[in-house]
Amino acid sequence: MSHSFRSAINAKCKECTYDPLSRGTWREQVADCVNGGCPLHALRPVPREATISGKPCPAKVAVIRAKLAQSLAA
């Protein structure tokens, strides 16, 4: 099985973070990851709407984080 660099990162982040029983898509949950010590953290996949020029935008990721937190409180 052949994996691209990006698909390998996506798979690892999804394996580490995604909980299908929690709110949000796997990309939203991965965007919400706060493990800054992970060597893949800066490369983690986030939804396109949370990027600027292909890189995660902290302000847009914060919107996703707030959305997920709000859905947990409901």
Backbone as CSV, one residue per row, in Angstrom:
resi,resn,N_x,N_y,N_z,CA_x,CA_y,CA_z,C_x,C_y,C_z
1,MET,0.849,-1.168,0.000,0.000,0.000,0.000,0.898,1.235,0.000
2,SER,0.610,2.164,-0.885,1.408,3.373,-1.023,0.683,4.549,-0.385
3,HIS,1.404,5.303,0.427,0.843,6.493,1.068,1.671,7.702,0.702
4,SER,0.993,8.784,0.471,1.711,10.035,0.294,2.065,10.566,1.686
5,PHE,2.963,11.513,1.702,3.358,12.159,2.955,2.129,12.742,3.648
6,ARG,1.300,13.461,2.897,0.105,14.093,3.466,-0.883,13.058,3.976
7,SER,-1.125,11.996,3.217,-2.099,10.996,3.670,-1.596,10.267,4.911
8,ALA,-0.280,10.101,5.043,0.282,9.464,6.238,0.078,10.357,7.467
9,ILE,0.294,11.661,7.320,0.068,12.600,8.432,-1.413,12.618,8.800
10,ASN,-2.265,12.717,7.784,-3.710,12.720,8.042,-4.139,11.476,8.803
11,ALA,-3.657,10.322,8.381,-4.029,9.059,9.025,-3.563,9.021,10.471
12,LYS,-2.344,9.480,10.729,-1.819,9.457,12.107,-2.602,10.406,13.006
13,CYS,-2.867,11.619,12.510,-3.626,12.580,13.312,-5.044,12.076,13.587
14,LYS,-5.658,11.486,12.581,-7.009,10.950,12.760,-6.992,9.812,13.781
15,GLU,-6.010,8.929,13.684,-5.890,7.814,14.623,-5.699,8.321,16.055
16,CYS,-4.919,9.356,16.209,-4.583,9.882,17.532,-5.740,10.654,18.167
17,THR,-6.498,11.390,17.362,-7.430,12.378,17.892,-8.907,12.075,17.686
18,TYR,-9.258,11.502,16.565,-10.670,11.394,16.196,-11.445,10.423,17.069
19,ASP,-12.593,10.896,17.548,-13.535,10.073,18.295,-14.880,10.158,17.572
20,PRO,-15.292,9.096,16.885,-16.539,9.164,16.123,-17.778,9.411,16.987
21,LEU,-17.668,9.227,18.291,-18.798,9.472,19.182,-18.849,10.917,19.666
22,SER,-17.811,11.695,19.367,-17.772,13.107,19.750,-18.275,13.968,18.604
23,ARG,-18.563,15.215,18.905,-19.059,16.159,17.905,-17.947,16.580,16.960
24,GLY,-18.333,16.927,15.766,-17.401,17.465,14.788,-16.838,16.402,13.871
25,THR,-16.388,16.863,12.715,-15.742,15.959,11.765,-14.353,15.605,12.289
26,TRP,-13.722,14.633,11.662,-12.383,14.275,12.122,-11.427,15.445,11.918
27,ARG,-11.591,16.208,10.843,-10.710,17.359,10.619,-10.943,18.441,11.668
28,GLU,-12.192,18.659,12.058,-12.475,19.639,13.113,-11.858,19.191,14.433
29,GLN,-11.991,17.905,14.750,-11.401,17.400,15.984,-9.882,17.493,15.952
30,VAL,-9.278,17.199,14.814,-7.820,17.297,14.697,-7.395,18.763,14.773
31,ALA,-8.157,19.666,14.185,-7.845,21.094,14.282,-7.850,21.548,15.732
32,ASP,-8.707,20.930,16.542,-8.833,21.266,17.957,-7.698,20.690,18.816
33,CYS,-6.830,19.900,18.232,-5.732,19.278,18.977,-4.848,20.343,19.624
34,VAL,-4.545,20.157,20.891,-3.714,21.118,21.613,-2.359,20.528,22.010
35,ASN,-2.018,19.372,21.455,-0.756,18.726,21.780,0.390,19.381,21.002
36,GLY,0.820,20.547,21.475,1.898,21.277,20.826,3.229,20.552,20.856
37,GLY,3.365,19.544,21.694,4.597,18.768,21.758,4.701,17.711,20.673
38,CYS,3.619,17.491,19.946,3.620,16.498,18.872,4.408,17.045,17.683
39,PRO,5.306,16.251,17.126,6.075,16.743,15.973,5.219,16.983,14.729
40,LEU,3.997,16.458,14.702,3.118,16.664,13.557,2.122,17.810,13.767
41,HIS,2.143,18.435,14.935,1.126,19.434,15.274,1.045,20.556,14.237
42,ALA,2.156,21.082,13.816,2.147,22.179,12.834,1.695,21.710,11.455
43,LEU,1.736,20.410,11.218,1.361,19.841,9.921,-0.027,19.221,9.929
44,ARG,-0.707,19.266,11.081,-1.989,18.574,11.213,-3.003,19.116,10.220
45,PRO,-3.873,18.246,9.727,-4.905,18.693,8.790,-5.994,19.460,9.530
46,VAL,-6.453,20.506,8.912,-7.583,21.272,9.446,-8.543,21.531,8.284
47,PRO,-9.809,21.818,8.563,-10.739,22.125,7.479,-10.253,23.321,6.661
48,ARG,-10.535,23.315,5.385,-10.081,24.403,4.502,-10.515,25.776,4.993
49,GLU,-11.714,25.847,5.559,-12.201,27.148,6.028,-11.399,27.674,7.223
50,ALA,-10.534,26.852,7.790,-9.703,27.274,8.921,-8.258,27.527,8.498
51,THR,-8.042,27.748,7.210,-6.681,27.989,6.727,-6.582,29.317,5.990
52,ILE,-5.365,29.805,5.930,-5.014,30.950,5.095,-3.762,30.536,4.342
53,SER,-3.828,30.590,3.046,-2.708,30.183,2.181,-2.244,28.760,2.496
54,GLY,-3.199,27.882,2.831,-2.892,26.480,3.073,-2.341,26.162,4.455
55,LYS,-2.227,27.160,5.327,-1.707,26.928,6.678,-2.793,27.224,7.701
56,PRO,-2.792,26.477,8.823,-3.811,26.726,9.845,-3.781,28.170,10.338
57,CYS,-4.945,28.783,10.423,-5.089,30.139,10.948,-5.567,30.013,12.396
58,PRO,-4.762,30.445,13.374,-5.159,30.290,14.782,-6.537,30.866,15.101
59,ALA,-6.883,32.004,14.532,-8.187,32.609,14.815,-9.322,31.746,14.267
60,LYS,-9.137,31.191,13.084,-10.167,30.345,12.485,-10.252,28.994,13.190
61,VAL,-9.123,28.479,13.652,-9.129,27.246,14.438,-9.850,27.498,15.765
62,ALA,-9.681,28.686,16.336,-10.372,29.031,17.582,-11.883,29.014,17.395
63,VAL,-12.355,29.400,16.220,-13.796,29.354,15.930,-14.279,27.899,15.948
64,ILE,-13.505,27.012,15.351,-13.853,25.583,15.364,-13.839,25.060,16.797
65,ARG,-12.813,25.439,17.558,-12.697,24.990,18.944,-13.926,25.443,19.743
66,ALA,-14.339,26.680,19.547,-15.517,27.208,20.254,-16.787,26.472,19.838
67,LYS,-16.905,26.165,18.540,-18.063,25.423,18.041,-18.149,24.043,18.697
68,LEU,-17.007,23.354,18.773,-17.003,22.025,19.384,-17.314,22.116,20.879
69,ALA,-16.763,23.113,21.564,-17.015,23.277,22.994,-18.480,23.602,23.246
70,GLN,-19.063,24.432,22.383,-20.469,24.798,22.536,-21.370,23.587,22.343
71,SER,-21.028,22.734,21.382,-21.863,21.553,21.136,-21.757,20.560,22.284
72,LEU,-20.618,20.546,22.991,-20.485,19.670,24.155,-21.321,20.168,25.319
73,ALA,-21.436,21.503,25.444,-22.199,22.094,26.538,-23.704,21.942,26.335
74,ALA,-24.116,21.757,25.092,-25.550,21.662,24.794,-26.137,20.334,25.179
